[in-house]
Amino acid sequence: MNKGAALRKNLKPWALELVQLLRHEFRALVAGLSPQQRQEKGQMDRWSPKDELAHLAYWLEVFVANIRFRREGKPLTDVRDYLAMNDAAWEARQDWGLEQTEAAVRKVLTDLEEELERFTPEELTNPDRFTLEFPRPFVRSLLYELVDHPVHHFAGLYRKLGKGAEVGPMLRRLLEVLGRRGAAGWSATTRRKIQRHAP
């Protein structure tokens, strides 16, 4: 096995570790919510903590659905009008409680793990074999959904809740995994992006 093939082979365990870490970060954030924060009702232009988490669950669901559509040769969900999709998702989930939101997060992360187990190393890295939205290696789409997007919301939510001190440790946990030998090259752009959230 040449060096490039060996690096690709290591990407699947690394990707699965990122899913586990995202699961941990969801749980940590929810565990730190006060009873009032857990019950807070949001508005379309002023989301509650629950709304932020339901939003992330929604986009992970879209991502997993598009993985399945790609495998089945079906048209992908068009995400170009993402602002309208955000509003529609908020309206559909505005009455969800935190428990229902947590259940949606658990399910979609489990679904994503199951889909990742089916990937070959080549599918993770070759845009000619497997891509979503526009031609780029699948692993880059995965990094956006598992790291870039969630970190943006987690960091903002921690600060809004007066818990900005949690942002630094969260980033360090992520950067440790993102910098793993054999995968660091794929995550260089993501690491630069999330470091902008550092206190």
PyRosetta script that sets phi, psi and omega in degrees:
from pyrosetta import init, pose_from_sequence

init()
pose = pose_from_sequence("MNKGAALRKNLKPWALELVQLLRHEFRALVAGLSPQQRQEKGQMDRWSPKDELAHLAYWLEVFVANIRFRREGKPLTDVRDYLAMNDAAWEARQDWGLEQTEAAVRKVLTDLEEELERFTPEELTNPDRFTLEFPRPFVRSLLYELVDHPVHHFAGLYRKLGKGAEVGPMLRRLLEVLGRRGAAGWSATTRRKIQRHAP")
pose.set_psi(1, 124.9)
pose.set_omega(1, 179.3)
pose.set_phi(2, -75.7)
pose.set_psi(2, 171.4)
pose.set_omega(2, -174.5)
pose.set_phi(3, -60.9)
pose.set_psi(3, -43.3)
pose.set_omega(3, 179.9)
pose.set_phi(4, -61.0)
pose.set_psi(4, -42.4)
pose.set_omega(4, 179.0)
pose.set_phi(5, -65.5)
pose.set_psi(5, -38.0)
pose.set_omega(5, 179.1)
pose.set_phi(6, -64.5)
pose.set_psi(6, -40.9)
pose.set_omega(6, 178.8)
pose.set_phi(7, -64.7)
pose.set_psi(7, -41.8)
pose.set_omega(7, 179.2)
pose.set_phi(8, -63.7)
pose.set_psi(8, -38.9)
pose.set_omega(8, -179.8)
pose.set_phi(9, -61.0)
pose.set_psi(9, -32.5)
pose.set_omega(9, -178.9)
pose.set_phi(10, -76.9)
pose.set_psi(10, -11.6)
pose.set_omega(10, -174.5)
pose.set_phi(11, -70.3)
pose.set_psi(11, -35.0)
pose.set_omega(11, -178.6)
pose.set_phi(12, -64.7)
pose.set_psi(12, -49.5)
pose.set_omega(12, 175.8)
pose.set_phi(13, -57.9)
pose.set_psi(13, -37.7)
pose.set_omega(13, 178.8)
pose.set_phi(14, -64.5)
pose.set_psi(14, -43.8)
pose.set_omega(14, 179.0)
pose.set_phi(15, -63.3)
pose.set_psi(15, -41.5)
pose.set_omega(15, 178.9)
pose.set_phi(16, -66.2)
pose.set_psi(16, -33.9)
pose.set_omega(16, 176.1)
pose.set_phi(17, -65.6)
pose.set_psi(17, -36.6)
pose.set_omega(17, 177.1)
pose.set_phi(18, -64.1)
pose.set_psi(18, -37.2)
pose.set_omega(18, 176.8)
pose.set_phi(19, -63.1)
pose.set_psi(19, -43.6)
pose.set_omega(19, 178.8)
pose.set_phi(20, -62.1)
pose.set_psi(20, -39.7)
pose.set_omega(20, -179.7)
pose.set_phi(21, -68.1)
pose.set_psi(21, -39.6)
pose.set_omega(21, 177.0)
pose.set_phi(22, -62.9)
pose.set_psi(22, -39.7)
pose.set_omega(22, 176.3)
pose.set_phi(23, -58.8)
pose.set_psi(23, -43.6)
pose.set_omega(23, 178.4)
pose.set_phi(24, -61.5)
pose.set_psi(24, -42.8)
pose.set_omega(24, -177.5)
pose.set_phi(25, -67.7)
pose.set_psi(25, -37.3)
pose.set_omega(25, 173.8)
pose.set_phi(26, -58.9)
pose.set_psi(26, -49.4)
pose.set_omega(26, -177.1)
pose.set_phi(27, -62.9)
pose.set_psi(27, -41.9)
pose.set_omega(27, -178.6)
pose.set_phi(28, -63.2)
pose.set_psi(28, -42.1)
pose.set_omega(28, -179.6)
pose.set_phi(29, -65.3)
pose.set_psi(29, -45.9)
pose.set_omega(29, -179.2)
pose.set_phi(30, -63.5)
pose.set_psi(30, -40.4)
pose.set_omega(30, -178.5)
pose.set_phi(31, -62.1)
pose.set_psi(31, -26.9)
pose.set_omega(31, -178.5)
pose.set_phi(32, -88.5)
pose.set_psi(32, -0.7)
pose.set_omega(32, 180.0)
pose.set_phi(33, -77.0)
pose.set_psi(33, 140.1)
pose.set_omega(33, 174.8)
pose.set_phi(34, -76.0)
pose.set_psi(34, 163.5)
pose.set_omega(34, 176.5)
pose.set_phi(35, -54.5)
pose.set_psi(35, -38.9)
pose.set_omega(35, 179.2)
pose.set_phi(36, -66.2)
pose.set_psi(36, -42.9)
pose.set_omega(36, 179.5)
pose.set_phi(37, -65.8)
pose.set_psi(37, -33.5)
pose.set_omega(37, 179.0)
pose.set_phi(38, -67.6)
pose.set_psi(38, -28.9)
pose.set_omega(38, -176.5)
pose.set_phi(39, -98.2)
pose.set_psi(39, -5.6)
pose.set_omega(39, -173.0)
pose.set_phi(40, -59.0)
pose.set_psi(40, 136.2)
pose.set_omega(40, 175.5)
pose.set_phi(41, -99.2)
pose.set_psi(41, 130.8)
pose.set_omega(41, -179.2)
pose.set_phi(42, -98.9)
pose.set_psi(42, 179.4)
pose.set_omega(42, 174.6)
pose.set_phi(43, -127.7)
pose.set_psi(43, 165.6)
pose.set_omega(43, -175.9)
pose.set_phi(44, -58.9)
pose.set_psi(44, -33.6)
pose.set_omega(44, -179.2)
pose.set_phi(45, -102.1)
pose.set_psi(45, 7.5)
pose.set_omega(45, 178.3)
pose.set_phi(46, -152.6)
pose.set_psi(46, 87.7)
pose.set_omega(46, -173.5)
pose.set_phi(47, -73.4)
pose.set_psi(47, 146.7)
pose.set_omega(47, 171.1)
pose.set_phi(48, -83.9)
pose.set_psi(48, 170.2)
pose.set_omega(48, 174.2)
pose.set_phi(49, -55.0)
pose.set_psi(49, -41.4)
pose.set_omega(49, 178.8)
pose.set_phi(50, -61.0)
pose.set_psi(50, -40.6)
pose.set_omega(50, -179.7)
pose.set_phi(51, -62.6)
pose.set_psi(51, -40.0)
pose.set_omega(51, 179.3)
pose.set_phi(52, -60.9)
pose.set_psi(52, -43.4)
pose.set_omega(52, -178.1)
pose.set_phi(53, -72.0)
pose.set_psi(53, -37.2)
pose.set_omega(53, 177.3)
pose.set_phi(54, -65.1)
pose.set_psi(54, -35.7)
pose.set_omega(54, 176.5)
pose.set_phi(55, -61.5)
pose.set_psi(55, -45.6)
pose.set_omega(55, 179.3)
pose.set_phi(56, -65.0)
pose.set_psi(56, -40.4)
pose.set_omega(56, 177.8)
pose.set_phi(57, -61.3)
pose.set_psi(57, -41.4)
pose.set_omega(57, -179.7)
pose.set_phi(58, -59.2)
pose.set_psi(58, -48.2)
pose.set_omega(58, -176.7)
pose.set_phi(59, -70.3)
pose.set_psi(59, -29.6)
pose.set_omega(59, 173.0)
pose.set_phi(60, -68.0)
pose.set_psi(60, -35.9)
pose.set_omega(60, 176.5)
pose.set_phi(61, -63.8)
pose.set_psi(61, -42.9)
pose.set_omega(61, 177.2)
pose.set_phi(62, -60.6)
pose.set_psi(62, -43.0)
pose.set_omega(62, -179.6)
pose.set_phi(63, -61.0)
pose.set_psi(63, -48.7)
pose.set_omega(63, -179.5)
pose.set_phi(64, -64.5)
pose.set_psi(64, -40.3)
pose.set_omega(64, 178.4)
pose.set_phi(65, -61.3)
pose.set_psi(65, -40.3)
pose.set_omega(65, 179.7)
pose.set_phi(66, -68.4)
pose.set_psi(66, -32.1)
pose.set_omega(66, 173.7)
pose.set_phi(67, -59.9)
pose.set_psi(67, -46.2)
pose.set_omega(67, -179.0)
pose.set_phi(68, -66.6)
pose.set_psi(68, -41.4)
pose.set_omega(68, 178.6)
pose.set_phi(69, -60.6)
pose.set_psi(69, -40.9)
pose.set_omega(69, 179.9)
pose.set_phi(70, -63.0)
pose.set_psi(70, -43.2)
pose.set_omega(70, -180.0)
pose.set_phi(71, -64.7)
pose.set_psi(71, -34.5)
pose.set_omega(71, -176.3)
pose.set_phi(72, -89.3)
pose.set_psi(72, -0.9)
pose.set_omega(72, -179.7)
pose.set_phi(73, 72.3)
pose.set_psi(73, 24.4)
pose.set_omega(73, 180.0)
pose.set_phi(74, -97.1)
pose.set_psi(74, 158.3)
pose.set_omega(74, 177.2)
pose.set_phi(75, -61.8)
pose.set_psi(75, 140.4)
pose.set_omega(75, 178.0)
pose.set_phi(76, -76.9)
pose.set_psi(76, 154.5)
pose.set_omega(76, 170.9)
pose.set_phi(77, -63.8)
pose.set_psi(77, 127.5)
pose.set_omega(77, 179.5)
pose.set_phi(78, -79.5)
pose.set_psi(78, 117.6)
pose.set_omega(78, -174.8)
pose.set_phi(79, -106.6)
pose.set_psi(79, 12.1)
pose.set_omega(79, -176.2)
pose.set_phi(80, -64.5)
pose.set_psi(80, -34.0)
pose.set_omega(80, 177.9)
pose.set_phi(81, -93.4)
pose.set_psi(81, 58.4)
pose.set_omega(81, -172.4)
pose.set_phi(82, -66.8)
pose.set_psi(82, -27.2)
pose.set_omega(82, 179.3)
pose.set_phi(83, -66.9)
pose.set_psi(83, -43.6)
pose.set_omega(83, 176.4)
pose.set_phi(84, -64.4)
pose.set_psi(84, -36.6)
pose.set_omega(84, 177.9)
pose.set_phi(85, -65.6)
pose.set_psi(85, -39.0)
pose.set_omega(85, 176.5)
pose.set_phi(86, -58.9)
pose.set_psi(86, -46.6)
pose.set_omega(86, -178.5)
pose.set_phi(87, -63.8)
pose.set_psi(87, -43.6)
pose.set_omega(87, -179.7)
pose.set_phi(88, -64.4)
pose.set_psi(88, -40.0)
pose.set_omega(88, 179.1)
pose.set_phi(89, -65.7)
pose.set_psi(89, -41.0)
pose.set_omega(89, 178.9)
pose.set_phi(90, -62.0)
pose.set_psi(90, -45.4)
pose.set_omega(90, -179.8)
pose.set_phi(91, -60.7)
pose.set_psi(91, -40.1)
pose.set_omega(91, -178.5)
pose.set_phi(92, -69.5)
pose.set_psi(92, -25.5)
pose.set_omega(92, -173.4)
pose.set_phi(93, -115.6)
pose.set_psi(93, 7.0)
pose.set_omega(93, -174.5)
pose.set_phi(94, -62.0)
pose.set_psi(94, -27.7)
pose.set_omega(94, -178.7)
pose.set_phi(95, -95.5)
pose.set_psi(95, 3.7)
pose.set_omega(95, 175.6)
pose.set_phi(96, -65.0)
pose.set_psi(96, 144.5)
pose.set_omega(96, 169.1)
pose.set_phi(97, -88.9)
pose.set_psi(97, 173.8)
pose.set_omega(97, -179.3)
pose.set_phi(98, -64.7)
pose.set_psi(98, -35.9)
pose.set_omega(98, -179.5)
pose.set_phi(99, -63.3)
pose.set_psi(99, -42.5)
pose.set_omega(99, 178.5)
pose.set_phi(100, -64.6)
pose.set_psi(100, -38.0)
pose.set_omega(100, 178.3)
pose.set_phi(101, -65.5)
pose.set_psi(101, -44.5)
pose.set_omega(101, 178.1)
pose.set_phi(102, -60.5)
pose.set_psi(102, -39.3)
pose.set_omega(102, 179.0)
pose.set_phi(103, -63.6)
pose.set_psi(103, -39.4)
pose.set_omega(103, 178.3)
pose.set_phi(104, -64.9)
pose.set_psi(104, -39.6)
pose.set_omega(104, 177.8)
pose.set_phi(105, -63.5)
pose.set_psi(105, -46.6)
pose.set_omega(105, -179.7)
pose.set_phi(106, -59.4)
pose.set_psi(106, -44.9)
pose.set_omega(106, -177.2)
pose.set_phi(107, -64.7)
pose.set_psi(107, -47.2)
pose.set_omega(107, -175.0)
pose.set_phi(108, -68.3)
pose.set_psi(108, -33.5)
pose.set_omega(108, 177.8)
pose.set_phi(109, -69.9)
pose.set_psi(109, -36.4)
pose.set_omega(109, 174.8)
pose.set_phi(110, -66.1)
pose.set_psi(110, -42.7)
pose.set_omega(110, 177.3)
pose.set_phi(111, -60.4)
pose.set_psi(111, -40.5)
pose.set_omega(111, 179.9)
pose.set_phi(112, -65.4)
pose.set_psi(112, -41.9)
pose.set_omega(112, 177.0)
pose.set_phi(113, -58.8)
pose.set_psi(113, -42.8)
pose.set_omega(113, -179.8)
pose.set_phi(114, -63.4)
pose.set_psi(114, -40.0)
pose.set_omega(114, 178.2)
pose.set_phi(115, -67.1)
pose.set_psi(115, -41.5)
pose.set_omega(115, -179.3)
pose.set_phi(116, -63.1)
pose.set_psi(116, -33.6)
pose.set_omega(116, 179.1)
pose.set_phi(117, -61.1)
pose.set_psi(117, -23.9)
pose.set_omega(117, -177.6)
pose.set_phi(118, -84.4)
pose.set_psi(118, -14.4)
pose.set_omega(118, -175.8)
pose.set_phi(119, -73.2)
pose.set_psi(119, 142.6)
pose.set_omega(119, 169.0)
pose.set_phi(120, -89.9)
pose.set_psi(120, 158.8)
pose.set_omega(120, 176.3)
pose.set_phi(121, -54.7)
pose.set_psi(121, -37.7)
pose.set_omega(121, -178.7)
pose.set_phi(122, -67.4)
pose.set_psi(122, -38.0)
pose.set_omega(122, 179.2)
pose.set_phi(123, -63.8)
pose.set_psi(123, -30.1)
pose.set_omega(123, -180.0)
pose.set_phi(124, -69.9)
pose.set_psi(124, -27.4)
pose.set_omega(124, -169.3)
pose.set_phi(125, -120.5)
pose.set_psi(125, -15.1)
pose.set_omega(125, -174.4)
pose.set_phi(126, -102.8)
pose.set_psi(126, 111.2)
pose.set_omega(126, -177.8)
pose.set_phi(127, -64.4)
pose.set_psi(127, -16.4)
pose.set_omega(127, 177.6)
pose.set_phi(128, -80.9)
pose.set_psi(128, -14.8)
pose.set_omega(128, -177.7)
pose.set_phi(129, -99.7)
pose.set_psi(129, -38.8)
pose.set_omega(129, -176.2)
pose.set_phi(130, -156.9)
pose.set_psi(130, 119.1)
pose.set_omega(130, 179.7)
pose.set_phi(131, -147.5)
pose.set_psi(131, 157.3)
pose.set_omega(131, 176.8)
pose.set_phi(132, -126.3)
pose.set_psi(132, 142.5)
pose.set_omega(132, 176.5)
pose.set_phi(133, 66.7)
pose.set_psi(133, -58.3)
pose.set_omega(133, 177.8)
pose.set_phi(134, -152.6)
pose.set_psi(134, 159.5)
pose.set_omega(134, -172.4)
pose.set_phi(135, -63.3)
pose.set_psi(135, 112.1)
pose.set_omega(135, 171.2)
pose.set_phi(136, -165.0)
pose.set_psi(136, 156.4)
pose.set_omega(136, 179.3)
pose.set_phi(137, -56.1)
pose.set_psi(137, 139.2)
pose.set_omega(137, -177.9)
pose.set_phi(138, -56.1)
pose.set_psi(138, -34.5)
pose.set_omega(138, -177.4)
pose.set_phi(139, -59.5)
pose.set_psi(139, -28.4)
pose.set_omega(139, 178.9)
pose.set_phi(140, -72.4)
pose.set_psi(140, -38.8)
pose.set_omega(140, 173.9)
pose.set_phi(141, -62.4)
pose.set_psi(141, -40.2)
pose.set_omega(141, -179.5)
pose.set_phi(142, -62.3)
pose.set_psi(142, -42.8)
pose.set_omega(142, 179.1)
pose.set_phi(143, -62.5)
pose.set_psi(143, -38.7)
pose.set_omega(143, 178.1)
pose.set_phi(144, -62.5)
pose.set_psi(144, -46.8)
pose.set_omega(144, -175.4)
pose.set_phi(145, -71.9)
pose.set_psi(145, -32.5)
pose.set_omega(145, -176.2)
pose.set_phi(146, -92.9)
pose.set_psi(146, -20.2)
pose.set_omega(146, -174.0)
pose.set_phi(147, -129.9)
pose.set_psi(147, -63.9)
pose.set_omega(147, -173.1)
pose.set_phi(148, -53.4)
pose.set_psi(148, -55.0)
pose.set_omega(148, -175.9)
pose.set_phi(149, -67.7)
pose.set_psi(149, -50.7)
pose.set_omega(149, 178.7)
pose.set_phi(150, -59.7)
pose.set_psi(150, -41.0)
pose.set_omega(150, -178.8)
pose.set_phi(151, -61.9)
pose.set_psi(151, -40.2)
pose.set_omega(151, 177.2)
pose.set_phi(152, -55.2)
pose.set_psi(152, -45.2)
pose.set_omega(152, -178.6)
pose.set_phi(153, -76.8)
pose.set_psi(153, -41.6)
pose.set_omega(153, 179.9)
pose.set_phi(154, -61.9)
pose.set_psi(154, -46.4)
pose.set_omega(154, -178.5)
pose.set_phi(155, -63.0)
pose.set_psi(155, -44.8)
pose.set_omega(155, 178.9)
pose.set_phi(156, -63.7)
pose.set_psi(156, -40.1)
pose.set_omega(156, -178.8)
pose.set_phi(157, -69.4)
pose.set_psi(157, -42.8)
pose.set_omega(157, 177.2)
pose.set_phi(158, -57.2)
pose.set_psi(158, -43.5)
pose.set_omega(158, -178.9)
pose.set_phi(159, -68.1)
pose.set_psi(159, -39.7)
pose.set_omega(159, 178.8)
pose.set_phi(160, -63.8)
pose.set_psi(160, -31.3)
pose.set_omega(160, 179.9)
pose.set_phi(161, -85.5)
pose.set_psi(161, 2.7)
pose.set_omega(161, -178.8)
pose.set_phi(162, 76.2)
pose.set_psi(162, 24.6)
pose.set_omega(162, -177.9)
pose.set_phi(163, -122.2)
pose.set_psi(163, 41.2)
pose.set_omega(163, -178.2)
pose.set_phi(164, -58.0)
pose.set_psi(164, -23.5)
pose.set_omega(164, 179.3)
pose.set_phi(165, -65.0)
pose.set_psi(165, -17.7)
pose.set_omega(165, 179.2)
pose.set_phi(166, -78.3)
pose.set_psi(166, -16.5)
pose.set_omega(166, -174.5)
pose.set_phi(167, -66.9)
pose.set_psi(167, -46.2)
pose.set_omega(167, -178.4)
pose.set_phi(168, -57.3)
pose.set_psi(168, -52.6)
pose.set_omega(168, 178.1)
pose.set_phi(169, -59.9)
pose.set_psi(169, -37.8)
pose.set_omega(169, 177.9)
pose.set_phi(170, -60.7)
pose.set_psi(170, -46.1)
pose.set_omega(170, -179.7)
pose.set_phi(171, -63.8)
pose.set_psi(171, -39.0)
pose.set_omega(171, 180.0)
pose.set_phi(172, -64.2)
pose.set_psi(172, -39.9)
pose.set_omega(172, 177.9)
pose.set_phi(173, -61.5)
pose.set_psi(173, -44.7)
pose.set_omega(173, -179.3)
pose.set_phi(174, -66.6)
pose.set_psi(174, -44.7)
pose.set_omega(174, -177.6)
pose.set_phi(175, -64.4)
pose.set_psi(175, -31.8)
pose.set_omega(175, 177.5)
pose.set_phi(176, -62.5)
pose.set_psi(176, -45.9)
pose.set_omega(176, -179.5)
pose.set_phi(177, -71.4)
pose.set_psi(177, -40.7)
pose.set_omega(177, -179.1)
pose.set_phi(178, -63.8)
pose.set_psi(178, -26.7)
pose.set_omega(178, -178.7)
pose.set_phi(179, -91.2)
pose.set_psi(179, 11.6)
pose.set_omega(179, -179.7)
pose.set_phi(180, -56.2)
pose.set_psi(180, 140.8)
pose.set_omega(180, 177.2)
pose.set_phi(181, -58.6)
pose.set_psi(181, 133.1)
pose.set_omega(181, 179.9)
pose.set_phi(182, 93.4)
pose.set_psi(182, -14.4)
pose.set_omega(182, 179.6)
pose.set_phi(183, -125.3)
pose.set_psi(183, -12.8)
pose.set_omega(183, -173.8)
pose.set_phi(184, -58.8)
pose.set_psi(184, -35.2)
pose.set_omega(184, -179.1)
pose.set_phi(185, -62.7)
pose.set_psi(185, -36.5)
pose.set_omega(185, 179.5)
pose.set_phi(186, -70.4)
pose.set_psi(186, -26.7)
pose.set_omega(186, -172.6)
pose.set_phi(187, -103.4)
pose.set_psi(187, 8.9)
pose.set_omega(187, -175.5)
pose.set_phi(188, -57.8)
pose.set_psi(188, -45.7)
pose.set_omega(188, -179.4)
pose.set_phi(189, -64.3)
pose.set_psi(189, -43.3)
pose.set_omega(189, 178.8)
pose.set_phi(190, -62.8)
pose.set_psi(190, -40.9)
pose.set_omega(190, 179.1)
pose.set_phi(191, -62.0)
pose.set_psi(191, -40.7)
pose.set_omega(191, 177.8)
pose.set_phi(192, -63.7)
pose.set_psi(192, -41.3)
pose.set_omega(192, -178.7)
pose.set_phi(193, -63.0)
pose.set_psi(193, -48.9)
pose.set_omega(193, -173.6)
pose.set_phi(194, -74.9)
pose.set_psi(194, -22.1)
pose.set_omega(194, 177.0)
pose.set_phi(195, -65.9)
pose.set_psi(195, -19.6)
pose.set_omega(195, 176.7)
pose.set_phi(196, -66.6)
pose.set_psi(196, -18.2)
pose.set_omega(196, 179.2)
pose.set_phi(197, -86.2)
pose.set_psi(197, -2.9)
pose.set_omega(197, -176.7)
pose.set_phi(198, -62.9)
pose.set_psi(198, 142.8)
pose.set_omega(198, 179.4)
pose.set_phi(199, -59.9)
pose.dump_pdb("model.pdb")
